[in-house]
Amino acid sequence: MLDTEVLQANANVTTLLDPHIKIQPDHAAFRELKTGKAENIEETSYLELGREVERKVMALENLGVRTGDRVLILVPISTALYSTLLAILRTGAVALFIDPSMKKSTMHRLIKSADLKAVVATTIPAALISLFPSIGDLEVKILEDGYLPSWKSFKNSPGREVLSEARKVPEDHPALITFTSGTSGSPKEIVRSHRFLRTQLNVLKRELQMKKETVELTALPMFVLANLAHGATTVISSTDLSKPGKAEVGRIAEELIKTGATSLLGSPALVERLVEHCHKKSVEIPGIRTIFTGGGCVDHKLMEKAKVCLPGARLTIVYGSSEVEPISHQNFSDTSPRDNKLTEDGAGHLVGYPLKDLVIKILHDDSHKLMNRQEMRIASLHNMDRVICGEIVVSGDHVVSARDPDQKRSLRMAGRTFHRTGDYGYLDSLGRLWITGLAQKNDPDLRFSFALEERIKTHLERATGKRPDRIACPGAPGDKTILYLESEYGKKVTEAYLNLPYITETKLVSKIPVDPRHNTKILYGELSGLGRSLLGRFVELRDQRFIFRLFESINLRSRNAHGS
């Protein structure tokens, strides 16, 4: 049995790789596709991966990297990224990732305060950050490829045939540091220990039913560690998956077929676009058995199209957050017609039963004893006497807390620390979790925005015969609010179709702004100032300040995109 129980003598999470190198050395750890060549598959076995990790371990140690040192990684998604990550963790050092979609000033500030010992990067991001004084002063700067003055290289490092023992570390020793997106303030550190990673990897194995026979293309980099820990094969696409809303889904479809992939894991934006492409082009991918999607709301109509082009696939929504993954999951095959009808009527998005390892609480607004109007409406839809809506908070062994001195993302309750997800929702009579919107004190209108948007999508689909891909409606069912439609869809909609009593104004925008990581979550704060009201006909207005910020962000990500 290959599991963590046999390896407790050393808490270093990379020891999970060791049995696979010994027992299945020739089994593929990675199948990486090169840019522009879907037929060019570079396969790396577990034995070859182990040797590459050992070579980089020796290089890091020879350059003075020791247990506890922080090492920044700026490497695109590739086999090289994961061999570098494993080598850093194997030395007992701490791997630090910074989201390349952050502003340059924010990135500079985080790097300056990170107390780095070393940085590993590819040529383009290395040249970019070399301008930061905090990087220029580092003694240990390593390139994965190319050449830059004052930078060392992994290329000519010697290696050993046998993987040496991983550096022993205590369970609570930090392994990975990432940062929150900063959308609700300054980005905060999220520190994952070796014990936390072991726990999370076992939870993912159980909930996602990982097996060594699995061949998975994933757009979510941290899930690759789960594949490696359990002997599965990871497919690395030749497309840039850091922007799932723009990824070349036609090429991805080819890659899934050519690599023999059995599983796909990606954001709703990626999965929806892939299914839409296959549906339009009559492409069938019969080898896919499982699809996991998360990181935002999933349209419940997706499965109807997926059945045509992915006939053998089981589609599962995985609900979680940066600090806890997963919280719950819902298989589409277990979603009943009544559940779908509830979503269409504005009851929210069903995300399934919470994991038994977790304690879930709903932070209800105690200022009112009776149910408010929205709670009464949802209770009526479910035929329940009472529904309690509020912010979803989570506690458990695979919940990691960001440094949070102001307790904006965590709170103490009943002797436990709970993570605040920032999502608003409730538990139904069966104990299943439903999401209705966002829990933001400064904007209470967003608490039921997801529920309202699904209700309006259904109305527009019935009226026009076409379902909109995305709409934004920062309000609640029954409340007076503004509806935002994207121009491509909105130009086909007449005023008669929008005769909804609770919509005070309808605006047309070129694109509804979404988060850069998953391209799924609506950035409601960016909607202000976008679009123009419907006055007899739609008139489109592009907000220049938003476009400028967008292009500035894209320019930075194009120079350094690894999507972690």
Residue pairs with C-beta under 8 A, 6 or more apart in sequence:
2 19
2 20
2 23
2 212
2 230
2 231
3 202
4 16
4 198
4 201
4 202
6 19
7 15
7 16
7 18
7 19
10 165
10 166
10 168
10 169
11 168
11 169
11 170
11 171
11 173
11 194
11 195
11 198
12 89
12 90
12 92
12 166
12 167
12 168
12 169
12 194
13 89
13 175
13 194
13 197
13 198
13 201
13 225
13 229
14 53
14 86
14 89
14 90
14 166
15 166
16 198
16 201
16 228
16 229
16 230
17 46
17 49
17 50
17 53
17 86
17 228
17 229
18 163
18 166
20 27
20 29
20 46
20 212
20 228
20 231
21 46
21 47
21 49
21 50
21 163
24 46
24 212
24 231
25 45
25 46
25 47
26 45
26 46
26 47
27 45
27 46
27 212
27 231
27 233
28 43
28 44
28 45
28 46
28 215
28 233
29 44
29 45
29 46
29 48
29 49
29 79
29 228
29 233
29 234
30 42
30 43
30 44
30 49
30 79
30 82
30 233
30 234
30 235
30 236
31 41
31 42
31 43
31 215
31 233
31 234
31 235
31 236
31 259
32 41
32 42
32 43
32 44
32 78
32 79
32 235
32 236
33 40
33 41
33 42
33 235
33 236
33 237
33 238
33 255
33 258
33 259
34 40
34 42
34 238
35 238
36 238
37 238
38 238
38 251
38 254
38 255
38 258
39 258
41 258
41 259
42 79
44 52
44 79
46 231
49 79
49 82
49 83
49 86
49 228
50 163
51 159
51 160
51 161
51 163
52 79
52 83
52 159
53 83
53 86
53 87
53 90
53 163
54 87
54 159
54 160
54 162
54 163
54 164
55 154
55 157
55 158
55 159
55 160
56 83
56 84
56 87
56 154
56 157
57 87
57 90
57 91
57 164
58 157
58 158
58 159
58 160
59 87
59 142
59 152
59 154
59 157
60 71
60 87
60 88
60 91
60 93
60 118
60 142
61 91
62 157
63 118
63 140
63 142
63 152
64 117
64 139
64 140
65 71
65 88
65 91
65 93
65 117
65 118
65 140
66 91
66 92
66 93
66 117
67 91
67 92
67 93
67 167
67 169
67 173
68 92
68 93
68 94
68 173
69 93
69 94
69 117
69 118
70 93
70 94
70 96
70 114
70 115
70 116
70 117
70 118
70 177
71 88
71 93
71 94
71 95
71 96
71 116
71 117
71 118
71 119
71 120
72 96
72 97
72 98
72 111
72 114
72 116
72 118
72 119
72 120
72 121
73 81
73 84
73 85
73 88
73 95
73 96
73 97
73 119
73 120
73 121
73 562
73 564
74 98
74 100
74 119
74 120
74 121
74 122
74 125
74 126
74 129
74 560
74 562
75 81
75 84
75 120
75 121
75 122
75 144
75 562
76 122
76 561
76 562
77 221
77 236
77 237
77 241
77 242
77 562
77 563
78 236
79 236
80 144
80 145
81 221
81 562
82 224
82 225
82 228
84 120
84 144
84 154
85 95
86 228
88 94
88 95
88 120
89 95
89 166
89 175
89 176
89 194
90 166
90 167
91 167
92 167
92 168
92 169
92 173
93 117
93 118
94 174
94 175
94 176
94 177
95 175
95 176
95 177
96 114
96 116
96 176
96 177
96 178
97 176
97 177
97 178
97 179
97 562
97 564
98 107
98 110
98 111
98 179
99 178
99 179
99 181
99 187
99 516
99 517
99 564
100 107
100 125
100 242
100 556
100 557
100 559
100 560
100 561
100 562
100 563
101 242
101 516
101 517
101 553
101 556
101 557
102 110
102 179
102 182
102 187
102 556
103 552
103 553
103 556
104 556
106 182
106 186
106 187
107 129
108 132
108 134
110 179
110 187
111 129
111 132
111 134
111 135
112 132
112 133
112 134
114 177
116 134
116 135
116 138
117 138
117 140
118 138
118 139
118 140
118 141
118 142
119 126
119 129
119 135
119 138
119 140
119 141
119 142
120 142
120 143
120 144
120 154
121 129
121 141
121 142
121 143
121 144
122 143
122 144
122 145
122 146
123 143
123 145
123 146
123 147
123 148
124 559
124 560
125 559
125 560
126 141
126 143
126 148
126 151
127 148
128 559
128 560
129 135
130 136
130 148
135 141
140 152
141 150
141 151
141 152
142 151
142 152
142 153
142 154
143 151
143 152
143 153
143 154
144 154
145 155
147 153
169 194
170 194
171 193
171 194
171 195
172 193
172 194
172 195
173 193
173 194
174 191
174 192
174 193
175 192
175 193
175 194
175 196
175 197
176 191
176 192
176 197
177 189
177 190
177 191
177 192
178 189
178 190
178 192
178 322
178 564
179 187
179 188
179 189
179 190
180 187
180 188
180 190
180 322
180 402
180 409
181 187
181 322
181 515
181 517
182 188
183 515
183 523
183 525
184 408
184 422
184 440
185 408
188 402
188 403
188 404
188 409
189 402
189 403
190 322
190 323
190 400
190 401
190 402
191 400
191 403
192 200
192 400
193 400
196 397
196 398
196 400
197 225
199 397
199 398
200 226
200 325
200 398
201 225
201 226
201 229
201 230
203 326
203 355
203 357
203 398
204 210
204 223
204 226
204 325
204 326
205 226
205 229
205 230
207 318
207 326
207 329
207 355
208 226
208 290
208 292
208 316
208 318
209 290
210 226
210 227
210 230
210 232
211 230
211 232
212 230
212 231
212 232
213 232
213 262
214 227
214 232
214 233
214 262
214 263
215 232
215 233
215 235
215 259
215 260
215 261
215 262
215 263
216 227
216 232
216 233
216 234
216 235
216 261
216 262
216 263
216 264
216 265
217 234
217 235
217 236
217 237
217 252
217 255
217 256
217 259
217 261
217 263
217 264
217 265
217 266
218 224
218 227
218 234
218 235
218 264
218 265
218 266
219 237
219 241
219 244
219 247
219 265
219 266
219 267
219 270
219 563
220 265
220 266
220 267
220 295
221 562
221 563
221 564
222 325
222 564
223 265
224 234
226 232
227 233
227 234
228 234
235 255
235 256
235 259
235 261
237 247
237 251
237 252
237 255
238 251
238 255
239 247
239 248
239 251
239 252
239 255
240 246
240 247
240 561
240 563
241 247
241 266
241 270
241 563
242 517
242 557
242 561
242 562
242 563
243 516
243 519
243 557
243 561
244 266
244 267
244 269
244 270
244 273
244 518
244 519
244 520
245 269
245 270
245 273
245 514
245 519
245 520
246 519
247 270
247 273
249 270
249 273
249 274
249 276
249 277
250 277
250 281
252 270
252 274
253 274
253 277
253 278
253 283
253 285
255 261
256 264
256 285
256 287
256 288
257 285
257 287
260 287
261 287
261 288
262 287
262 288
262 289
262 290
263 288
263 289
263 290
263 291
263 292
264 271
264 274
264 288
264 290
264 291
264 292
264 313
265 291
265 292
265 293
266 274
266 292
266 293
267 293
267 294
267 295
267 296
267 517
267 518
267 519
267 520
268 293
268 294
268 295
268 296
268 297
268 298
268 299
268 302
268 518
268 520
269 296
269 514
269 518
269 519
269 520
270 293
270 519
271 291
271 293
271 298
271 302
271 315
272 298
272 299
272 302
272 469
275 302
275 305
275 306
275 309
275 310
276 305
277 283
278 284
278 285
278 308
278 309
278 310
279 305
279 308
279 309
282 309
283 309
284 308
284 309
284 310
284 311
285 309
285 310
286 310
286 311
286 312
287 312
288 310
288 312
288 313
289 312
289 313
289 314
290 313
290 314
290 316
291 306
291 310
291 313
291 314
291 315
291 316
292 316
292 318
292 329
293 315
293 316
293 317
293 318
294 317
294 318
294 319
294 320
294 325
294 326
295 517
295 518
295 520
295 521
296 515
296 518
296 520
296 521
297 349
297 435
297 450
297 453
297 520
297 521
298 317
298 349
299 457
299 467
300 335
300 340
300 343
300 344
300 349
300 454
301 467
302 315
302 332
303 315
303 332
303 335
306 313
306 315
314 331
314 332
314 333
315 331
315 332
315 333
316 329
316 330
316 331
316 332
317 329
317 330
317 332
317 351
317 352
318 325
318 326
318 329
319 326
319 327
319 328
319 329
319 330
319 351
319 352
319 433
319 435
320 326
320 327
321 327
321 419
321 421
321 422
321 423
323 399
323 400
323 401
323 402
323 409
323 419
324 358
324 394
324 396
324 398
324 399
324 400
324 419
324 421
325 398
326 355
327 351
327 354
327 355
327 358
327 360
327 392
327 394
327 421
327 433
328 351
328 352
328 353
328 354
328 355
328 432
328 433
329 351
329 352
330 350
330 351
330 352
330 353
330 432
331 352
334 352
335 350
339 350
342 348
342 350
342 381
342 382
343 349
343 350
343 454
344 454
344 455
344 458
345 381
345 455
345 458
346 377
346 378
346 381
346 448
346 451
346 452
346 454
346 455
346 477
347 378
347 381
347 382
347 434
347 436
347 451
348 378
348 425
348 426
348 434
348 435
348 436
348 437
348 448
348 450
348 451
348 454
349 434
349 435
349 436
349 450
349 451
349 454
350 432
350 433
350 434
351 432
351 433
351 434
351 435
352 432
352 433
353 430
353 431
353 432
353 433
354 360
354 394
354 431
354 433
355 396
357 396
357 397
357 398
358 394
358 395
358 396
358 398
358 399
359 394
359 395
359 396
359 416
359 418
360 392
360 393
360 394
360 427
360 433
361 392
361 393
361 394
361 395
361 413
361 418
362 388
362 389
362 390
362 391
362 392
362 393
362 425
362 426
362 427
363 390
363 391
363 392
363 393
363 420
363 439
364 388
364 389
364 390
365 372
365 390
371 379
371 386
371 387
372 389
373 478
374 389
374 436
374 447
374 448
374 451
374 476
374 477
374 478
375 386
375 387
375 388
375 389
375 426
377 477
377 478
378 387
378 389
378 426
378 436
378 451
379 385
379 386
379 387
382 428
382 429
384 428
384 429
387 426
387 428
388 426
388 427
389 424
389 425
389 426
389 436
389 447
390 424
390 425
390 426
390 439
391 420
391 421
391 422
391 423
391 424
391 439
392 421
392 423
392 424
392 425
392 433
392 435
392 439
393 411
393 413
393 418
393 419
393 420
393 421
394 418
394 419
394 421
395 416
395 417
395 418
395 419
399 419
401 409
401 410
401 417
401 419
402 409
402 410
404 410
408 420
409 419
409 420
409 422
410 417
410 418
410 419
410 420
411 417
411 418
411 420
412 418
420 439
421 439
422 438
422 439
422 440
423 435
423 437
423 438
423 439
424 435
424 436
424 437
424 438
424 439
424 446
424 447
424 448
425 433
425 434
425 435
425 436
425 437
426 433
426 434
426 436
427 433
427 434
428 434
435 450
436 447
436 448
436 449
436 450
436 451
437 446
437 447
437 448
437 449
437 450
437 451
437 476
438 446
438 447
438 449
438 450
438 524
439 446
439 447
440 446
440 447
443 474
443 524
445 474
445 475
445 476
445 479
445 481
446 474
446 524
447 476
448 475
448 476
448 477
449 472
449 473
449 474
449 475
449 476
449 524
451 476
451 477
452 473
452 475
452 476
452 477
452 481
453 471
453 472
453 473
455 477
456 471
456 473
456 483
456 500
456 503
457 467
457 468
457 471
459 500
460 466
460 467
460 468
460 471
460 493
460 497
461 467
461 468
463 497
464 492
464 493
464 497
466 489
466 492
468 485
468 486
468 489
469 486
469 489
470 486
470 512
470 514
470 522
471 483
471 484
471 485
471 486
471 512
472 483
472 484
472 512
472 522
472 524
472 527
473 481
473 482
473 483
473 484
473 503
474 481
474 482
474 524
474 527
475 481
475 482
475 502
477 502
478 502
479 502
480 502
480 503
480 504
481 502
481 503
481 504
482 503
482 504
482 505
482 506
482 507
483 498
483 500
483 503
483 505
483 506
483 507
484 506
484 507
484 508
484 509
484 512
484 527
484 530
484 531
485 493
485 506
485 507
485 508
485 509
485 538
486 508
486 509
486 510
486 511
486 512
487 508
487 509
487 510
487 538
487 540
490 506
490 508
490 538
491 508
491 538
493 538
495 534
495 536
498 506
498 534
505 533
505 534
506 533
506 534
507 530
507 531
507 532
507 533
507 534
508 531
508 532
508 534
508 538
508 539
508 540
509 527
509 530
509 531
509 540
509 541
510 540
510 542
512 522
512 527
513 522
513 523
513 526
513 527
513 530
513 546
513 550
514 520
514 521
514 522
514 523
515 521
515 523
516 553
516 557
517 563
526 546
529 543
529 545
529 546
530 541
530 543
530 546
531 540
531 541
532 538
532 539
532 540
532 541
